[in-house]
Amino acid sequence: MLDVSESKRATFITQRVHVATGLLEGVRQVLSPHHDARPAGVTPDLVVIHNISLPPGEFGGPWVEKLFNGHLPPEVHPYFATIHSARVSAHLLVRRDGEIVQFVPFHRRAWHAGVSEYEGRAACNDFSIGIELEGTDDVPYEAAQYAAAAGVIRALLRAFPGLSASRIVGHSDVAPGRKTDPGASFDWARMRAALA
């Protein structure tokens, strides 16, 4: 289990969304060009949890930030050559140590879910917030990640009345058969208990 400092714990508890800008206060902002406007009148009412590691199975490094900003160097790793031109993003990344990095303001549409559907509504990017956890389907997530994600989600619930704790799903729930994340390693009961 990671040792999480008291200051980080306090940050997790007191997260706040600045509604006018769509930014999470007190976190590092690395704003991506890969986003656009949500459809008129649509506000977020779903949170989609993902996982990501670049290269696959490796943690740390600048690669997720570079991917979400369109600067992933194809020559660094063979896998990068297959995805470097992808125009993708998420609203947030939660690193293994609990650090939160924001890429897209919450009122904007991040390009995270791809072809997707939830409760009969297609195009989940239109009405969802995408949170990436640095991880894989089969490696347990860190305590700091659960704490950070729970703090973010509590802030989102306060900022967006259409969201509720019952509307937090995995990428696999909105793109079944195509996506498997956050995977069997994600402890949904732990996350729900943290939000109770």
Summary of the structure (lengths in Angstrom):
residues: 196
radius of gyration: 15.6
end to end distance: 21.9
largest distance: 45.4
contacts: 617
relative contact order: 0.23
helix: 27%
strand: 20%
